[in-house]
Amino acid sequence: MNCDKELINHHINVLFKHDSKDRMTVVNEPPYRPAPKVFIGSTKEGTVVKVCRHTACFSYNRIGKDFAKEY
């Protein structure tokens, strides 16, 4: 691994399956339950925010803005 942010992205890819737009779809383990609406991974190099394919665009924008205010 080259950096913490790369490591958190690998971690997310192991935890969840993704669609063609790189949105989380289901948990990557039987019985393949729906993915959470949002996953926030934070490292010393920055933050990775991933959303579920069922999360509306306005919700994602709001989550990003709210998260930016806090951190």
GIMOJO-V210628 format. One record per residue. N is the residue number from 1. SS is DSSP state (H for helix, E for strand, C for the rest). NEAR is the number of other C-alpha atoms within 10 Angstrom. D_LAST is the distance of its C-alpha to the last C-alpha in whole Angstrom. Layout:
n->N ss->SS near->NEAR d_last->D_LAST
n->N ss->SS near->NEAR d_last->D_LAST
//
This chain:
n->1 ss->C near->7 d_last->25
n->2 ss->C near->6 d_last->24
n->3 ss->C near->10 d_last->20
n->4 ss->H near->14 d_last->18
n->5 ss->H near->18 d_last->16
n->6 ss->H near->13 d_last->20
n->7 ss->H near->13 d_last->21
n->8 ss->H near->17 d_last->18
n->9 ss->H near->15 d_last->20
n->10 ss->H near->12 d_last->23
n->11 ss->H near->12 d_last->22
n->12 ss->H near->19 d_last->21
n->13 ss->H near->15 d_last->24
n->14 ss->H near->12 d_last->26
n->15 ss->H near->15 d_last->24
n->16 ss->E near->20 d_last->25
n->17 ss->E near->18 d_last->27
n->18 ss->E near->19 d_last->27
n->19 ss->C near->11 d_last->28
n->20 ss->C near->6 d_last->30
n->21 ss->C near->7 d_last->26
n->22 ss->C near->13 d_last->24
n->23 ss->C near->19 d_last->23
n->24 ss->E near->27 d_last->23
n->25 ss->E near->20 d_last->27
n->26 ss->E near->20 d_last->28
n->27 ss->E near->19 d_last->27
n->28 ss->C near->18 d_last->29
n->29 ss->C near->11 d_last->31
n->30 ss->C near->7 d_last->34
n->31 ss->C near->8 d_last->35
n->32 ss->C near->12 d_last->32
n->33 ss->C near->12 d_last->30
n->34 ss->E near->16 d_last->28
n->35 ss->C near->21 d_last->24
n->36 ss->C near->17 d_last->21
n->37 ss->C near->17 d_last->20
n->38 ss->E near->17 d_last->16
n->39 ss->E near->14 d_last->15
n->40 ss->E near->14 d_last->12
n->41 ss->E near->15 d_last->12
n->42 ss->E near->13 d_last->10
n->43 ss->E near->13 d_last->12
n->44 ss->C near->8 d_last->12
n->45 ss->C near->10 d_last->13
n->46 ss->E near->9 d_last->10
n->47 ss->E near->15 d_last->10
n->48 ss->E near->15 d_last->13
n->49 ss->E near->14 d_last->13
n->50 ss->E near->18 d_last->17
n->51 ss->E near->22 d_last->18
n->52 ss->E near->21 d_last->22
n->53 ss->C near->20 d_last->25
n->54 ss->C near->13 d_last->25
n->55 ss->C near->14 d_last->22
n->56 ss->C near->11 d_last->23
n->57 ss->H near->11 d_last->21
n->58 ss->H near->9 d_last->20
n->59 ss->H near->13 d_last->18
n->60 ss->H near->17 d_last->16
n->61 ss->H near->11 d_last->16
n->62 ss->H near->11 d_last->14
n->63 ss->H near->16 d_last->12
n->64 ss->H near->13 d_last->11
n->65 ss->H near->11 d_last->10
n->66 ss->H near->11 d_last->9
n->67 ss->H near->13 d_last->6
n->68 ss->H near->10 d_last->5
n->69 ss->H near->8 d_last->6
n->70 ss->H near->6 d_last->4
n->71 ss->C near->6 d_last->0
//
